[in-house]
Amino acid sequence: MAVQTRYRVIVRCPKCGEKYILRGRNNEKGELETGFKRCVCGNETNLHIDATPE
């Protein structure tokens, strides 16, 4: 069983200024998966995402 690296992910919405701190892992496609879908203001596309390994 291989251990996957967890990432601390900070998502910021420039539209409303909301900030989310999440944990995520890389999926099979190499994309970072956190379960985050959209900001409370409805913004889904224009988000600033910063990920650092834990």
N, CA, C and O atoms as a MOPAC input file, in Angstrom:
PM7 MOZYME 1SCF
protein

 N      0.83800 1    -1.18400 1     0.00000 1
 C      0.00000 1     0.00000 1     0.00000 1
 C      0.88000 1     1.24400 1     0.00000 1
 O      1.66800 1     1.45000 1     0.92300 1
 N      0.74900 1     2.06500 1    -1.02600 1
 C      1.54000 1     3.27800 1    -1.15100 1
 C      0.88100 1     4.42300 1    -0.37500 1
 O     -0.34300 1     4.54600 1    -0.32800 1
 N      1.72100 1     5.24400 1     0.22400 1
 C      1.22400 1     6.39600 1     0.97900 1
 C      1.17500 1     7.59800 1     0.04600 1
 O      2.18300 1     7.96500 1    -0.55900 1
 N     -0.00700 1     8.21100 1    -0.06800 1
 C     -0.15200 1     9.39200 1    -0.91000 1
 C      0.16500 1    10.63600 1    -0.09900 1
 O     -0.13300 1    10.70200 1     1.09400 1
 N      0.76700 1    11.61500 1    -0.74500 1
 C      1.07100 1    12.87300 1    -0.09200 1
 C     -0.19100 1    13.70900 1     0.03100 1
 O     -0.91700 1    13.91100 1    -0.94300 1
 N     -0.44200 1    14.19100 1     1.23500 1
 C     -1.56500 1    15.09800 1     1.44500 1
 C     -1.07100 1    16.52300 1     1.24900 1
 O      0.09000 1    16.83300 1     1.51500 1
 N     -1.96500 1    17.38100 1     0.78200 1
 C     -1.64000 1    18.76500 1     0.53800 1
 C     -2.55500 1    19.67200 1     1.35300 1
 O     -3.73600 1    19.37600 1     1.54100 1
 N     -2.00600 1    20.75700 1     1.82300 1
 C     -2.79900 1    21.80700 1     2.45100 1
 C     -3.13300 1    22.78100 1     1.32900 1
 O     -2.23900 1    23.36300 1     0.71300 1
 N     -4.41700 1    22.95300 1     1.06900 1
 C     -4.86800 1    23.74400 1    -0.06300 1
 C     -5.60100 1    24.98400 1     0.44900 1
 O     -6.53100 1    24.88400 1     1.25000 1
 N     -5.17000 1    26.14800 1    -0.02300 1
 C     -5.84400 1    27.39900 1     0.31700 1
 C     -6.49800 1    27.91500 1    -0.95300 1
 O     -5.82500 1    28.16400 1    -1.95400 1
 N     -7.81200 1    28.07400 1    -0.90600 1
 C     -8.58600 1    28.57400 1    -2.04100 1
 C     -9.09200 1    29.96200 1    -1.67200 1
 O     -9.75900 1    30.13200 1    -0.65200 1
 N     -8.77500 1    30.95500 1    -2.50100 1
 C     -9.23600 1    32.31900 1    -2.26600 1
 C    -10.09900 1    32.77000 1    -3.43300 1
 O     -9.77500 1    32.53400 1    -4.59700 1
 N    -11.20500 1    33.42400 1    -3.09700 1
 C    -12.10900 1    33.94700 1    -4.11000 1
 C    -11.87700 1    35.44900 1    -4.24500 1
 O    -12.12600 1    36.19200 1    -3.29500 1
 N    -11.40200 1    35.91500 1    -5.40900 1
 C    -11.17900 1    37.35000 1    -5.58500 1
 C    -12.48400 1    38.14100 1    -5.71500 1
 O    -12.49600 1    39.36000 1    -5.54500 1
 N    -13.56000 1    37.45400 1    -6.01000 1
 C    -14.85400 1    38.11800 1    -6.19700 1
 C    -15.42100 1    38.62300 1    -4.86200 1
 O    -15.86400 1    39.76800 1    -4.77000 1
 N    -15.40700 1    37.76800 1    -3.82900 1
 C    -15.98800 1    38.16000 1    -2.54000 1
 C    -14.96800 1    38.21800 1    -1.40800 1
 O    -15.27400 1    38.73200 1    -0.33200 1
 N    -13.74700 1    37.69500 1    -1.63400 1
 C    -12.70900 1    37.73000 1    -0.61200 1
 C    -12.72800 1    36.54900 1     0.34900 1
 O    -11.94200 1    36.52900 1     1.29600 1
 N    -13.58700 1    35.57800 1     0.14100 1
 C    -13.68500 1    34.40600 1     1.02400 1
 C    -12.43000 1    33.54000 1     0.88400 1
 O    -11.84100 1    33.46000 1    -0.19400 1
 N    -12.03000 1    32.89600 1     1.97700 1
 C    -10.83600 1    32.04200 1     1.99200 1
 C    -11.21900 1    30.69400 1     2.59200 1
 O    -11.89300 1    30.63100 1     3.62000 1
 N    -10.78300 1    29.61400 1     1.93900 1
 C    -11.05100 1    28.25700 1     2.39100 1
 C     -9.72800 1    27.53500 1     2.57500 1
 O     -8.84500 1    27.62500 1     1.72200 1
 N     -9.58700 1    26.81700 1     3.68700 1
 C     -8.39700 1    25.99900 1     3.92900 1
 C     -8.85600 1    24.54700 1     3.95100 1
 O     -9.67700 1    24.15300 1     4.77900 1
 N     -8.30900 1    23.75400 1     3.02100 1
 C     -8.74300 1    22.36900 1     2.83000 1
 C     -7.53700 1    21.44200 1     2.80500 1
 O     -6.39200 1    21.89100 1     2.75000 1
 N     -7.80900 1    20.14600 1     2.84500 1
 C     -6.78100 1    19.14100 1     2.63600 1
 C     -7.16400 1    18.34100 1     1.40000 1
 O     -8.34200 1    18.07500 1     1.16000 1
 N     -6.16300 1    17.96300 1     0.62300 1
 C     -6.45000 1    17.21100 1    -0.58600 1
 C     -5.31700 1    16.27600 1    -0.95300 1
 O     -4.22900 1    16.31600 1    -0.37800 1
 N     -5.61000 1    15.43400 1    -1.93100 1
 C     -4.63100 1    14.47400 1    -2.47700 1
 C     -4.74600 1    14.46900 1    -3.98800 1
 O     -5.76200 1    14.87900 1    -4.54800 1
 N     -3.69100 1    13.99900 1    -4.64400 1
 C     -3.73100 1    13.85100 1    -6.09300 1
 C     -4.56300 1    12.63300 1    -6.45400 1
 O     -4.44700 1    11.58600 1    -5.81800 1
 N     -5.41400 1    12.76900 1    -7.48700 1
 C     -6.20200 1    11.62300 1    -7.95000 1
 C     -5.42700 1    10.88300 1    -9.04000 1
 O     -4.26300 1    11.19700 1    -9.28800 1
 N     -6.05600 1     9.91000 1    -9.68900 1
 C     -5.38900 1     9.09700 1   -10.71000 1
 C     -4.93100 1     9.91900 1   -11.91200 1
 O     -3.95600 1     9.56200 1   -12.57200 1
 N     -5.62100 1    11.00400 1   -12.19400 1
 C     -5.27300 1    11.86100 1   -13.32800 1
 C     -4.17700 1    12.86700 1   -12.99600 1
 O     -3.72000 1    13.59100 1   -13.88100 1
 N     -3.74500 1    12.92600 1   -11.72800 1
 C     -2.71700 1    13.86700 1   -11.31400 1
 C     -3.27800 1    15.21300 1   -10.87600 1
 O     -2.52400 1    16.14700 1   -10.60300 1
 N     -4.60900 1    15.31200 1   -10.81000 1
 C     -5.24600 1    16.56000 1   -10.38400 1
 C     -5.40800 1    16.54800 1    -8.87100 1
 O     -5.54800 1    15.48600 1    -8.26300 1
 N     -5.39000 1    17.71600 1    -8.27500 1
 C     -5.57900 1    17.84200 1    -6.83600 1
 C     -7.05800 1    17.76000 1    -6.50700 1
 O     -7.85500 1    18.54400 1    -7.02200 1
 N     -7.43000 1    16.81600 1    -5.65000 1
 C     -8.83200 1    16.58600 1    -5.31500 1
 C     -9.08600 1    16.96500 1    -3.85500 1
 O     -8.49000 1    16.39300 1    -2.94300 1
 N     -9.98600 1    17.94400 1    -3.64400 1
 C    -10.33800 1    18.37700 1    -2.29100 1
 C    -11.83100 1    18.24500 1    -2.02700 1
 O    -12.25200 1    18.23800 1    -0.87000 1
 N    -12.62700 1    18.14200 1    -3.06400 1
 C    -14.07000 1    18.11900 1    -2.90400 1
 C    -14.68500 1    19.50600 1    -3.02100 1
 O    -15.90800 1    19.64000 1    -2.97400 1
 N    -13.85600 1    20.54500 1    -3.17200 1
 C    -14.34900 1    21.91200 1    -3.29000 1
 C    -15.00100 1    22.10500 1    -4.65200 1
 O    -14.41800 1    21.74400 1    -5.67400 1
 N    -16.20500 1    22.67100 1    -4.67700 1
 C    -16.93300 1    22.87000 1    -5.92800 1
 C    -17.05400 1    24.34600 1    -6.30200 1
 O    -16.73500 1    24.72600 1    -7.42800 1
 N    -17.51900 1    25.19100 1    -5.35300 1
 C    -17.66900 1    26.60900 1    -5.64900 1
 C    -17.72300 1    27.41700 1    -4.35700 1
 O    -17.97100 1    26.87900 1    -3.27800 1
 N    -17.49200 1    28.69500 1    -4.48800 1
 C    -17.52700 1    29.63100 1    -3.37000 1
 C    -18.98000 1    29.91600 1    -2.98200 1
 O    -19.89400 1    29.65600 1    -3.76400 1
 N    -19.19300 1    30.44700 1    -1.78600 1
 C    -20.54700 1    30.76700 1    -1.33300 1
 C    -21.19000 1    31.84900 1    -2.19600 1
 O    -22.41600 1    31.95000 1    -2.24300 1
 N    -20.38300 1    32.65900 1    -2.87900 1
 C    -20.92600 1    33.70300 1    -3.75000 1
 C    -21.31300 1    33.15000 1    -5.12600 1
 O    -21.86500 1    33.88500 1    -5.94500 1
 N    -21.03300 1    31.86600 1    -5.39500 1
 C    -21.38800 1    31.25000 1    -6.66900 1
 C    -20.24400 1    31.17700 1    -7.65900 1
 O    -20.40800 1    30.61600 1    -8.74300 1
 N    -19.09100 1    31.72900 1    -7.31800 1
 C    -17.93200 1    31.72000 1    -8.20600 1
 C    -17.36900 1    30.29800 1    -8.30800 1
 O    -17.03900 1    29.68400 1    -7.29400 1
 N    -17.26100 1    29.78100 1    -9.53600 1
 C    -16.72300 1    28.43900 1    -9.77200 1
 C    -15.43200 1    28.44100 1   -10.57400 1
 O    -14.68400 1    27.46400 1   -10.53300 1
 N    -15.15500 1    29.52100 1   -11.30500 1
 C    -14.04900 1    29.48600 1   -12.25400 1
 C    -12.86700 1    30.36600 1   -11.87800 1
 O    -11.72500 1    29.95300 1   -12.08300 1
 N    -13.08200 1    31.53600 1   -11.35000 1
 C    -12.00400 1    32.47300 1   -11.07000 1
 C    -11.59800 1    32.36300 1    -9.61300 1
 O    -12.00900 1    33.18600 1    -8.79400 1
 N    -10.78100 1    31.34100 1    -9.26800 1
 C    -10.33600 1    31.10700 1    -7.90200 1
 C     -8.81400 1    31.03100 1    -7.87500 1
 O     -8.19200 1    30.53400 1    -8.81300 1
 N     -8.22200 1    31.52600 1    -6.79800 1
 C     -6.77800 1    31.43300 1    -6.60000 1
 C     -6.52100 1    30.25500 1    -5.67900 1
 O     -7.01000 1    30.23000 1    -4.54900 1
 N     -5.74100 1    29.25800 1    -6.16200 1
 C     -5.49400 1    28.03300 1    -5.42000 1
 C     -4.00700 1    27.90100 1    -5.15200 1
 O     -3.18600 1    28.01000 1    -6.06400 1
 N     -3.66400 1    27.66200 1    -3.87400 1
 C     -2.28100 1    27.48400 1    -3.46500 1
 C     -2.18200 1    26.17800 1    -2.67900 1
 O     -2.86800 1    26.02100 1    -1.66900 1
 N     -1.34200 1    25.23900 1    -3.12300 1
 C     -1.21900 1    23.93900 1    -2.45700 1
 C      0.22900 1    23.73100 1    -2.00100 1
 O      1.17700 1    23.96900 1    -2.74900 1
 N      0.36800 1    23.27800 1    -0.74500 1
 C      1.67200 1    22.94200 1    -0.20300 1
 C      1.59600 1    21.57000 1     0.47100 1
 O      0.59900 1    21.26400 1     1.12400 1
 N      2.63300 1    20.74000 1     0.32400 1
 C      2.61000 1    19.41200 1     0.94800 1
 C      2.60400 1    19.53200 1     2.46600 1
 O      3.19400 1    20.45600 1     3.02500 1
 N      1.93400 1    18.58900 1     3.13000 1
 C      1.92100 1    18.55900 1     4.59500 1
 C      3.06700 1    17.74800 1     5.11500 1
 O      3.22300 1    17.60700 1     6.32800 1

